[in-house]
Amino acid sequence: MDPFLGRAAFHIGFYIAFVAGALLLFLEKGTAEYVITQFTLGIGLVYLLLVVLLVQWGKRRER
């Protein structure tokens, strides 16, 4: 895997998770926006986990 591709994917995932986490601090609980932002945070964190796992798998594969 190209290191720049992994870095770009990590930045995208971090941006999504960070913005969603920051928004949760300002939204009212129980609203539709809050629930959607929670889903977005979860998707961002799962995406980050997948990126990290794929980068680690790619490093082991190159050895």
PQR file with spaces between the fields and no chain letter, atoms N, CA, C, O and H, PARSE charges and radii, in Angstrom:
ATOM       1  N    MET     1       0.849   -1.176    0.000 -0.4000 1.5000
ATOM       2  CA   MET     1       0.000    0.000    0.000 -0.0000 2.0000
ATOM       3  C    MET     1       0.892    1.236    0.000  0.5500 1.7000
ATOM       4  O    MET     1       1.880    1.304    0.731 -0.5500 1.4000
ATOM       5  N    ASP     2       0.540    2.185   -0.807 -0.4000 1.5000
ATOM       6  CA   ASP     2       1.276    3.435   -0.888 -0.0000 2.0000
ATOM       7  C    ASP     2       1.151    4.182    0.443  0.5500 1.7000
ATOM       8  O    ASP     2       0.040    4.346    0.948 -0.5500 1.4000
ATOM       9  H    ASP     2      -0.262    2.130   -1.401  0.4000 1.0000
ATOM      10  N    PRO     3       2.269    4.639    1.019 -0.5600 1.5000
ATOM      11  CA   PRO     3       2.190    5.325    2.315  0.2800 2.0000
ATOM      12  C    PRO     3       1.327    6.585    2.269  0.5500 1.7000
ATOM      13  O    PRO     3       0.662    6.923    3.248 -0.5500 1.4000
ATOM      14  N    PHE     4       1.341    7.277    1.132 -0.4000 1.5000
ATOM      15  CA   PHE     4       0.536    8.491    1.022 -0.0000 2.0000
ATOM      16  C    PHE     4      -0.955    8.166    0.993  0.5500 1.7000
ATOM      17  O    PHE     4      -1.771    8.946    1.484 -0.5500 1.4000
ATOM      18  H    PHE     4       1.882    7.003    0.337  0.4000 1.0000
ATOM      19  N    LEU     5      -1.306    7.034    0.426 -0.4000 1.5000
ATOM      20  CA   LEU     5      -2.704    6.609    0.399 -0.0000 2.0000
ATOM      21  C    LEU     5      -3.187    6.285    1.813  0.5500 1.7000
ATOM      22  O    LEU     5      -4.286    6.677    2.206 -0.5500 1.4000
ATOM      23  H    LEU     5      -0.643    6.400    0.028  0.4000 1.0000
ATOM      24  N    GLY     6      -2.366    5.575    2.565 -0.4000 1.5000
ATOM      25  CA   GLY     6      -2.716    5.269    3.953 -0.0000 2.0000
ATOM      26  C    GLY     6      -2.828    6.524    4.797  0.5500 1.7000
ATOM      27  O    GLY     6      -3.729    6.644    5.626 -0.5500 1.4000
ATOM      28  H    GLY     6      -1.474    5.257    2.246  0.4000 1.0000
ATOM      29  N    ARG     7      -1.912    7.457    4.588 -0.4000 1.5000
ATOM      30  CA   ARG     7      -1.944    8.714    5.339 -0.0000 2.0000
ATOM      31  C    ARG     7      -3.191    9.521    4.984  0.5500 1.7000
ATOM      32  O    ARG     7      -3.840   10.085    5.865 -0.5500 1.4000
ATOM      33  H    ARG     7      -1.180    7.360    3.914  0.4000 1.0000
ATOM      34  N    ALA     8      -3.524    9.576    3.702 -0.4000 1.5000
ATOM      35  CA   ALA     8      -4.715   10.316    3.275 -0.0000 2.0000
ATOM      36  C    ALA     8      -5.980    9.677    3.851  0.5500 1.7000
ATOM      37  O    ALA     8      -6.876   10.382    4.315 -0.5500 1.4000
ATOM      38  H    ALA     8      -2.997    9.118    2.986  0.4000 1.0000
ATOM      39  N    ALA     9      -6.054    8.358    3.823 -0.4000 1.5000
ATOM      40  CA   ALA     9      -7.222    7.666    4.372 -0.0000 2.0000
ATOM      41  C    ALA     9      -7.337    7.914    5.872  0.5500 1.7000
ATOM      42  O    ALA     9      -8.439    8.096    6.391 -0.5500 1.4000
ATOM      43  H    ALA     9      -5.327    7.784    3.446  0.4000 1.0000
ATOM      44  N    PHE    10      -6.203    7.922    6.570 -0.4000 1.5000
ATOM      45  CA   PHE    10      -6.218    8.196    8.008 -0.0000 2.0000
ATOM      46  C    PHE    10      -6.695    9.617    8.281  0.5500 1.7000
ATOM      47  O    PHE    10      -7.474    9.839    9.208 -0.5500 1.4000
ATOM      48  H    PHE    10      -5.308    7.774    6.149  0.4000 1.0000
ATOM      49  N    HIS    11      -6.238   10.575    7.490 -0.4000 1.5000
ATOM      50  CA   HIS    11      -6.648   11.968    7.680 -0.0000 2.0000
ATOM      51  C    HIS    11      -8.150   12.136    7.450  0.5500 1.7000
ATOM      52  O    HIS    11      -8.816   12.866    8.184 -0.5500 1.4000
ATOM      53  H    HIS    11      -5.606   10.394    6.737  0.4000 1.0000
ATOM      54  N    ILE    12      -8.674   11.467    6.439 -0.4000 1.5000
ATOM      55  CA   ILE    12     -10.114   11.549    6.167 -0.0000 2.0000
ATOM      56  C    ILE    12     -10.909   10.964    7.337  0.5500 1.7000
ATOM      57  O    ILE    12     -11.874   11.572    7.801 -0.5500 1.4000
ATOM      58  H    ILE    12      -8.133   10.874    5.842  0.4000 1.0000
ATOM      59  N    GLY    13     -10.506    9.800    7.804 -0.4000 1.5000
ATOM      60  CA   GLY    13     -11.196    9.170    8.928 -0.0000 2.0000
ATOM      61  C    GLY    13     -11.095    9.987   10.202  0.5500 1.7000
ATOM      62  O    GLY    13     -12.066   10.110   10.948 -0.5500 1.4000
ATOM      63  H    GLY    13      -9.722    9.306    7.427  0.4000 1.0000
ATOM      64  N    PHE    14      -9.915   10.547   10.450 -0.4000 1.5000
ATOM      65  CA   PHE    14      -9.740   11.371   11.645 -0.0000 2.0000
ATOM      66  C    PHE    14     -10.604   12.620   11.570  0.5500 1.7000
ATOM      67  O    PHE    14     -11.198   13.028   12.567 -0.5500 1.4000
ATOM      68  H    PHE    14      -9.126   10.447    9.843  0.4000 1.0000
ATOM      69  N    TYR    15     -10.675   13.228   10.392 -0.4000 1.5000
ATOM      70  CA   TYR    15     -11.496   14.426   10.217 -0.0000 2.0000
ATOM      71  C    TYR    15     -12.969   14.122   10.495  0.5500 1.7000
ATOM      72  O    TYR    15     -13.639   14.874   11.203 -0.5500 1.4000
ATOM      73  H    TYR    15     -10.192   12.896    9.581  0.4000 1.0000
ATOM      74  N    ILE    16     -13.460   13.034    9.946 -0.4000 1.5000
ATOM      75  CA   ILE    16     -14.865   12.667   10.152 -0.0000 2.0000
ATOM      76  C    ILE    16     -15.138   12.410   11.633  0.5500 1.7000
ATOM      77  O    ILE    16     -16.118   12.915   12.181 -0.5500 1.4000
ATOM      78  H    ILE    16     -12.915   12.424    9.372  0.4000 1.0000
ATOM      79  N    ALA    17     -14.276   11.629   12.280 -0.4000 1.5000
ATOM      80  CA   ALA    17     -14.484   11.298   13.688 -0.0000 2.0000
ATOM      81  C    ALA    17     -14.332   12.531   14.579  0.5500 1.7000
ATOM      82  O    ALA    17     -15.101   12.709   15.523 -0.5500 1.4000
ATOM      83  H    ALA    17     -13.480   11.219   11.835  0.4000 1.0000
ATOM      84  N    PHE    18     -13.357   13.375   14.290 -0.4000 1.5000
ATOM      85  CA   PHE    18     -13.117   14.558   15.118 -0.0000 2.0000
ATOM      86  C    PHE    18     -14.273   15.549   15.026  0.5500 1.7000
ATOM      87  O    PHE    18     -14.741   16.060   16.044 -0.5500 1.4000
ATOM      88  H    PHE    18     -12.732   13.230   13.523  0.4000 1.0000
ATOM      89  N    VAL    19     -14.727   15.817   13.814 -0.4000 1.5000
ATOM      90  CA   VAL    19     -15.827   16.771   13.634 -0.0000 2.0000
ATOM      91  C    VAL    19     -17.106   16.237   14.280  0.5500 1.7000
ATOM      92  O    VAL    19     -17.834   16.990   14.928 -0.5500 1.4000
ATOM      93  H    VAL    19     -14.346   15.402   12.988  0.4000 1.0000
ATOM      94  N    ALA    20     -17.380   14.959   14.109 -0.4000 1.5000
ATOM      95  CA   ALA    20     -18.578   14.382   14.719 -0.0000 2.0000
ATOM      96  C    ALA    20     -18.482   14.427   16.244  0.5500 1.7000
ATOM      97  O    ALA    20     -19.463   14.734   16.921 -0.5500 1.4000
ATOM      98  H    ALA    20     -16.789   14.347   13.583  0.4000 1.0000
ATOM      99  N    GLY    21     -17.306   14.122   16.780 -0.4000 1.5000
ATOM     100  CA   GLY    21     -17.130   14.188   18.231 -0.0000 2.0000
ATOM     101  C    GLY    21     -17.288   15.598   18.768  0.5500 1.7000
ATOM     102  O    GLY    21     -17.884   15.800   19.826 -0.5500 1.4000
ATOM     103  H    GLY    21     -16.509   13.872   16.230  0.4000 1.0000
ATOM     104  N    ALA    22     -16.761   16.569   18.046 -0.4000 1.5000
ATOM     105  CA   ALA    22     -16.901   17.962   18.472 -0.0000 2.0000
ATOM     106  C    ALA    22     -18.357   18.415   18.388  0.5500 1.7000
ATOM     107  O    ALA    22     -18.830   19.146   19.259 -0.5500 1.4000
ATOM     108  H    ALA    22     -16.278   16.404   17.186  0.4000 1.0000
ATOM     109  N    LEU    23     -19.060   17.991   17.359 -0.4000 1.5000
ATOM     110  CA   LEU    23     -20.471   18.369   17.221 -0.0000 2.0000
ATOM     111  C    LEU    23     -21.330   17.798   18.345  0.5500 1.7000
ATOM     112  O    LEU    23     -22.296   18.428   18.778 -0.5500 1.4000
ATOM     113  H    LEU    23     -18.676   17.398   16.652  0.4000 1.0000
ATOM     114  N    LEU    24     -20.975   16.608   18.815 -0.4000 1.5000
ATOM     115  CA   LEU    24     -21.760   16.002   19.891 -0.0000 2.0000
ATOM     116  C    LEU    24     -21.745   16.854   21.154  0.5500 1.7000
ATOM     117  O    LEU    24     -22.674   16.790   21.959 -0.5500 1.4000
ATOM     118  H    LEU    24     -20.191   16.097   18.464  0.4000 1.0000
ATOM     119  N    LEU    25     -20.697   17.651   21.332 -0.4000 1.5000
ATOM     120  CA   LEU    25     -20.622   18.511   22.512 -0.0000 2.0000
ATOM     121  C    LEU    25     -21.641   19.648   22.467  0.5500 1.7000
ATOM     122  O    LEU    25     -22.029   20.176   23.509 -0.5500 1.4000
ATOM     123  H    LEU    25     -19.942   17.703   20.678  0.4000 1.0000
ATOM     124  N    PHE    26     -22.075   20.026   21.269 -0.4000 1.5000
ATOM     125  CA   PHE    26     -22.938   21.190   21.119 -0.0000 2.0000
ATOM     126  C    PHE    26     -24.386   20.859   20.763  0.5500 1.7000
ATOM     127  O    PHE    26     -25.246   21.739   20.812 -0.5500 1.4000
ATOM     128  H    PHE    26     -21.760   19.597   20.422  0.4000 1.0000
ATOM     129  N    LEU    27     -24.663   19.628   20.413 -0.4000 1.5000
ATOM     130  CA   LEU    27     -26.024   19.260   20.014 -0.0000 2.0000
ATOM     131  C    LEU    27     -26.834   18.811   21.226  0.5500 1.7000
ATOM     132  O    LEU    27     -26.288   18.300   22.203 -0.5500 1.4000
ATOM     133  H    LEU    27     -23.965   18.914   20.373  0.4000 1.0000
ATOM     134  N    GLU    28     -28.145   19.013   21.140 -0.4000 1.5000
ATOM     135  CA   GLU    28     -29.043   18.564   22.202 -0.0000 2.0000
ATOM     136  C    GLU    28     -29.252   17.063   22.101  0.5500 1.7000
ATOM     137  O    GLU    28     -29.469   16.523   21.016 -0.5500 1.4000
ATOM     138  H    GLU    28     -28.588   19.428   20.346  0.4000 1.0000
ATOM     139  N    LYS    29     -29.182   16.398   23.249 -0.4000 1.5000
ATOM     140  CA   LYS    29     -29.440   14.958   23.264 -0.0000 2.0000
ATOM     141  C    LYS    29     -30.910   14.703   22.953  0.5500 1.7000
ATOM     142  O    LYS    29     -31.791   15.472   23.338 -0.5500 1.4000
ATOM     143  H    LYS    29     -29.006   16.837   24.130  0.4000 1.0000
ATOM     144  N    GLY    30     -31.149   13.609   22.250 -0.4000 1.5000
ATOM     145  CA   GLY    30     -32.513   13.231   21.919 -0.0000 2.0000
ATOM     146  C    GLY    30     -33.021   13.791   20.606  0.5500 1.7000
ATOM     147  O    GLY    30     -34.147   13.496   20.205 -0.5500 1.4000
ATOM     148  H    GLY    30     -30.434   12.984   21.937  0.4000 1.0000
ATOM     149  N    THR    31     -32.213   14.594   19.928 -0.4000 1.5000
ATOM     150  CA   THR    31     -32.645   15.132   18.639 -0.0000 2.0000
ATOM     151  C    THR    31     -32.138   14.230   17.517  0.5500 1.7000
ATOM     152  O    THR    31     -31.242   13.408   17.713 -0.5500 1.4000
ATOM     153  H    THR    31     -31.299   14.833   20.254  0.4000 1.0000
ATOM     154  N    ALA    32     -32.726   14.401   16.352 -0.4000 1.5000
ATOM     155  CA   ALA    32     -32.314   13.603   15.196 -0.0000 2.0000
ATOM     156  C    ALA    32     -30.869   13.913   14.808  0.5500 1.7000
ATOM     157  O    ALA    32     -30.129   13.014   14.407 -0.5500 1.4000
ATOM     158  H    ALA    32     -33.453   15.068   16.193  0.4000 1.0000
ATOM     159  N    GLU    33     -30.468   15.167   14.922 -0.4000 1.5000
ATOM     160  CA   GLU    33     -29.095   15.551   14.581 -0.0000 2.0000
ATOM     161  C    GLU    33     -28.087   14.849   15.481  0.5500 1.7000
ATOM     162  O    GLU    33     -27.015   14.445   15.031 -0.5500 1.4000
ATOM     163  H    GLU    33     -31.069   15.897   15.247  0.4000 1.0000
ATOM     164  N    TYR    34     -28.440   14.708   16.754 -0.4000 1.5000
ATOM     165  CA   TYR    34     -27.549   14.047   17.713 -0.0000 2.0000
ATOM     166  C    TYR    34     -27.361   12.576   17.347  0.5500 1.7000
ATOM     167  O    TYR    34     -26.246   12.054   17.385 -0.5500 1.4000
ATOM     168  H    TYR    34     -29.311   15.037   17.120  0.4000 1.0000
ATOM     169  N    VAL    35     -28.462   11.916   16.993 -0.4000 1.5000
ATOM     170  CA   VAL    35     -28.398   10.491   16.646 -0.0000 2.0000
ATOM     171  C    VAL    35     -27.584   10.284   15.371  0.5500 1.7000
ATOM     172  O    VAL    35     -26.749    9.382   15.307 -0.5500 1.4000
ATOM     173  H    VAL    35     -29.367   12.340   16.962  0.4000 1.0000
ATOM     174  N    ILE    36     -27.823   11.110   14.364 -0.4000 1.5000
ATOM     175  CA   ILE    36     -27.075   10.996   13.110 -0.0000 2.0000
ATOM     176  C    ILE    36     -25.592   11.258   13.348  0.5500 1.7000
ATOM     177  O    ILE    36     -24.739   10.597   12.756 -0.5500 1.4000
ATOM     178  H    ILE    36     -28.502   11.843   14.416  0.4000 1.0000
ATOM     179  N    THR    37     -25.285   12.218   14.212 -0.4000 1.5000
ATOM     180  CA   THR    37     -23.884   12.522   14.510 -0.0000 2.0000
ATOM     181  C    THR    37     -23.234   11.366   15.267  0.5500 1.7000
ATOM     182  O    THR    37     -22.051   11.090   15.067 -0.5500 1.4000
ATOM     183  H    THR    37     -25.978   12.755   14.694  0.4000 1.0000
ATOM     184  N    GLN    38     -23.983   10.691   16.125 -0.4000 1.5000
ATOM     185  CA   GLN    38     -23.451    9.504   16.792 -0.0000 2.0000
ATOM     186  C    GLN    38     -23.114    8.415   15.778  0.5500 1.7000
ATOM     187  O    GLN    38     -22.057    7.790   15.861 -0.5500 1.4000
ATOM     188  H    GLN    38     -24.944   10.914   16.287  0.4000 1.0000
ATOM     189  N    PHE    39     -24.008    8.192   14.827 -0.4000 1.5000
ATOM     190  CA   PHE    39     -23.727    7.214   13.770 -0.0000 2.0000
ATOM     191  C    PHE    39     -22.496    7.622   12.965  0.5500 1.7000
ATOM     192  O    PHE    39     -21.661    6.784   12.626 -0.5500 1.4000
ATOM     193  H    PHE    39     -24.867    8.700   14.759  0.4000 1.0000
ATOM     194  N    THR    40     -22.392    8.902   12.666 -0.4000 1.5000
ATOM     195  CA   THR    40     -21.238    9.391   11.908 -0.0000 2.0000
ATOM     196  C    THR    40     -19.947    9.171   12.683  0.5500 1.7000
ATOM     197  O    THR    40     -18.938    8.768   12.104 -0.5500 1.4000
ATOM     198  H    THR    40     -23.070    9.583   12.941  0.4000 1.0000
ATOM     199  N    LEU    41     -19.969    9.428   13.977 -0.4000 1.5000
ATOM     200  CA   LEU    41     -18.790    9.184   14.813 -0.0000 2.0000
ATOM     201  C    LEU    41     -18.428    7.701   14.798  0.5500 1.7000
ATOM     202  O    LEU    41     -17.256    7.346   14.672 -0.5500 1.4000
ATOM     203  H    LEU    41     -20.789    9.756   14.448  0.4000 1.0000
ATOM     204  N    GLY    42     -19.425    6.843   14.925 -0.4000 1.5000
ATOM     205  CA   GLY    42     -19.168    5.405   14.889 -0.0000 2.0000
ATOM     206  C    GLY    42     -18.589    4.956   13.559  0.5500 1.7000
ATOM     207  O    GLY    42     -17.654    4.157   13.522 -0.5500 1.4000
ATOM     208  H    GLY    42     -20.377    7.131   15.028  0.4000 1.0000
ATOM     209  N    ILE    43     -19.139    5.465   12.477 -0.4000 1.5000
ATOM     210  CA   ILE    43     -18.627    5.117   11.148 -0.0000 2.0000
ATOM     211  C    ILE    43     -17.196    5.611   10.987  0.5500 1.7000
ATOM     212  O    ILE    43     -16.351    4.903   10.438 -0.5500 1.4000
ATOM     213  H    ILE    43     -19.898    6.115   12.508  0.4000 1.0000
ATOM     214  N    GLY    44     -16.919    6.827   11.466 -0.4000 1.5000
ATOM     215  CA   GLY    44     -15.561    7.368   11.380 -0.0000 2.0000
ATOM     216  C    GLY    44     -14.565    6.536   12.168  0.5500 1.7000
ATOM     217  O    GLY    44     -13.451    6.296   11.703 -0.5500 1.4000
ATOM     218  H    GLY    44     -17.606    7.401   11.911  0.4000 1.0000
ATOM     219  N    LEU    45     -14.958    6.092   13.364 -0.4000 1.5000
ATOM     220  CA   LEU    45     -14.057    5.281   14.183 -0.0000 2.0000
ATOM     221  C    LEU    45     -13.828    3.899   13.575  0.5500 1.7000
ATOM     222  O    LEU    45     -12.711    3.382   13.605 -0.5500 1.4000
ATOM     223  H    LEU    45     -15.863    6.287   13.741  0.4000 1.0000
ATOM     224  N    VAL    46     -14.879    3.304   13.026 -0.4000 1.5000
ATOM     225  CA   VAL    46     -14.724    2.001   12.356 -0.0000 2.0000
ATOM     226  C    VAL    46     -13.824    2.147   11.135  0.5500 1.7000
ATOM     227  O    VAL    46     -12.980    1.290   10.874 -0.5500 1.4000
ATOM     228  H    VAL    46     -15.786    3.724   13.001  0.4000 1.0000
ATOM     229  N    TYR    47     -14.003    3.227   10.389 -0.4000 1.5000
ATOM     230  CA   TYR    47     -13.160    3.497    9.219 -0.0000 2.0000
ATOM     231  C    TYR    47     -11.699    3.650    9.635  0.5500 1.7000
ATOM     232  O    TYR    47     -10.807    3.108    8.983 -0.5500 1.4000
ATOM     233  H    TYR    47     -14.689    3.924   10.601  0.4000 1.0000
ATOM     234  N    LEU    48     -11.453    4.392   10.724 -0.4000 1.5000
ATOM     235  CA   LEU    48     -10.082    4.543   11.216 -0.0000 2.0000
ATOM     236  C    LEU    48      -9.486    3.193   11.613  0.5500 1.7000
ATOM     237  O    LEU    48      -8.327    2.907   11.311 -0.5500 1.4000
ATOM     238  H    LEU    48     -12.178    4.833   11.253  0.4000 1.0000
ATOM     239  N    LEU    49     -10.271    2.376   12.282 -0.4000 1.5000
ATOM     240  CA   LEU    49      -9.799    1.049   12.678 -0.0000 2.0000
ATOM     241  C    LEU    49      -9.442    0.210   11.456  0.5500 1.7000
ATOM     242  O    LEU    49      -8.412   -0.465   11.446 -0.5500 1.4000
ATOM     243  H    LEU    49     -11.212    2.608   12.527  0.4000 1.0000
ATOM     244  N    LEU    50     -10.281    0.247   10.433 -0.4000 1.5000
ATOM     245  CA   LEU    50      -9.996   -0.504    9.205 -0.0000 2.0000
ATOM     246  C    LEU    50      -8.734    0.003    8.515  0.5500 1.7000
ATOM     247  O    LEU    50      -7.940   -0.791    8.011 -0.5500 1.4000
ATOM     248  H    LEU    50     -11.118    0.796   10.441  0.4000 1.0000
ATOM     249  N    VAL    51      -8.545    1.315    8.490 -0.4000 1.5000
ATOM     250  CA   VAL    51      -7.339    1.878    7.866 -0.0000 2.0000
ATOM     251  C    VAL    51      -6.099    1.412    8.611  0.5500 1.7000
ATOM     252  O    VAL    51      -5.117    1.004    7.992 -0.5500 1.4000
ATOM     253  H    VAL    51      -9.189    1.961    8.899  0.4000 1.0000
ATOM     254  N    VAL    52      -6.140    1.470    9.936 -0.4000 1.5000
ATOM     255  CA   VAL    52      -4.983    1.044   10.730 -0.0000 2.0000
ATOM     256  C    VAL    52      -4.699   -0.438   10.499  0.5500 1.7000
ATOM     257  O    VAL    52      -3.544   -0.829   10.329 -0.5500 1.4000
ATOM     258  H    VAL    52      -6.938    1.801   10.439  0.4000 1.0000
ATOM     259  N    LEU    53      -5.739   -1.260   10.492 -0.4000 1.5000
ATOM     260  CA   LEU    53      -5.541   -2.695   10.267 -0.0000 2.0000
ATOM     261  C    LEU    53      -4.987   -2.980    8.871  0.5500 1.7000
ATOM     262  O    LEU    53      -4.106   -3.826    8.717 -0.5500 1.4000
ATOM     263  H    LEU    53      -6.677   -0.942   10.630  0.4000 1.0000
ATOM     264  N    LEU    54      -5.493   -2.282    7.859 -0.4000 1.5000
ATOM     265  CA   LEU    54      -4.993   -2.495    6.498 -0.0000 2.0000
ATOM     266  C    LEU    54      -3.544   -2.042    6.343  0.5500 1.7000
ATOM     267  O    LEU    54      -2.767   -2.684    5.636 -0.5500 1.4000
ATOM     268  H    LEU    54      -6.208   -1.594    7.985  0.4000 1.0000
ATOM     269  N    VAL    55      -3.179   -0.955    6.992 -0.4000 1.5000
ATOM     270  CA   VAL    55      -1.787   -0.493    6.924 -0.0000 2.0000
ATOM     271  C    VAL    55      -0.873   -1.500    7.612  0.5500 1.7000
ATOM     272  O    VAL    55       0.198   -1.819    7.095 -0.5500 1.4000
ATOM     273  H    VAL    55      -3.810   -0.433    7.566  0.4000 1.0000
ATOM     274  N    GLN    56      -1.285   -2.002    8.772 -0.4000 1.5000
ATOM     275  CA   GLN    56      -0.473   -3.001    9.470 -0.0000 2.0000
ATOM     276  C    GLN    56      -0.358   -4.285    8.651  0.5500 1.7000
ATOM     277  O    GLN    56       0.715   -4.885    8.583 -0.5500 1.4000
ATOM     278  H    GLN    56      -2.155   -1.743    9.193  0.4000 1.0000
ATOM     279  N    TRP    57      -1.451   -4.702    8.037 -0.4000 1.5000
ATOM     280  CA   TRP    57      -1.433   -5.897    7.196 -0.0000 2.0000
ATOM     281  C    TRP    57      -0.509   -5.694    6.000  0.5500 1.7000
ATOM     282  O    TRP    57       0.223   -6.605    5.613 -0.5500 1.4000
ATOM     283  H    TRP    57      -2.322   -4.215    8.093  0.4000 1.0000
ATOM     284  N    GLY    58      -0.544   -4.504    5.420 -0.4000 1.5000
ATOM     285  CA   GLY    58       0.327   -4.199    4.289 -0.0000 2.0000
ATOM     286  C    GLY    58       1.793   -4.199    4.670  0.5500 1.7000
ATOM     287  O    GLY    58       2.638   -4.625    3.883 -0.5500 1.4000
ATOM     288  H    GLY    58      -1.139   -3.764    5.735  0.4000 1.0000
ATOM     289  N    LYS    59       2.110   -3.724    5.873 -0.4000 1.5000
ATOM     290  CA   LYS    59       3.498   -3.727    6.341 -0.0000 2.0000
ATOM     291  C    LYS    59       4.003   -5.157    6.519  0.5500 1.7000
ATOM     292  O    LYS    59       5.126   -5.476    6.129 -0.5500 1.4000
ATOM     293  H    LYS    59       1.424   -3.378    6.512  0.4000 1.0000
ATOM     294  N    ARG    60       3.170   -6.016    7.108 -0.4000 1.5000
ATOM     295  CA   ARG    60       3.576   -7.412    7.315 -0.0000 2.0000
ATOM     296  C    ARG    60       3.729   -8.138    5.986  0.5500 1.7000
ATOM     297  O    ARG    60       4.598   -8.995    5.830 -0.5500 1.4000
ATOM     298  H    ARG    60       2.258   -5.757    7.424  0.4000 1.0000
ATOM     299  N    ARG    61       2.886   -7.790    5.044 -0.4000 1.5000
ATOM     300  CA   ARG    61       2.918   -8.453    3.738 -0.0000 2.0000
ATOM     301  C    ARG    61       4.180   -8.096    2.957  0.5500 1.7000
ATOM     302  O    ARG    61       4.686   -8.913    2.187 -0.5500 1.4000
ATOM     303  H    ARG    61       2.180   -7.094    5.170  0.4000 1.0000
ATOM     304  N    GLU    62       4.691   -6.876    3.153 -0.4000 1.5000
ATOM     305  CA   GLU    62       5.891   -6.438    2.439 -0.0000 2.0000
ATOM     306  C    GLU    62       7.151   -7.122    2.945  0.5500 1.7000
ATOM     307  O    GLU    62       8.146   -7.187    2.222 -0.5500 1.4000
ATOM     308  H    GLU    62       4.280   -6.213    3.779  0.4000 1.0000
ATOM     309  N    ARG    63       7.130   -7.629    4.164 -0.4000 1.5000
ATOM     310  CA   ARG    63       8.328   -8.264    4.739 -0.0000 2.0000
ATOM     311  C    ARG    63       8.665   -9.536    4.079  0.5500 1.7000
ATOM     312  O    ARG    63       9.643  -10.185    4.451 -0.5500 1.4000
ATOM     313  H    ARG    63       6.322   -7.575    4.750  0.4000 1.0000
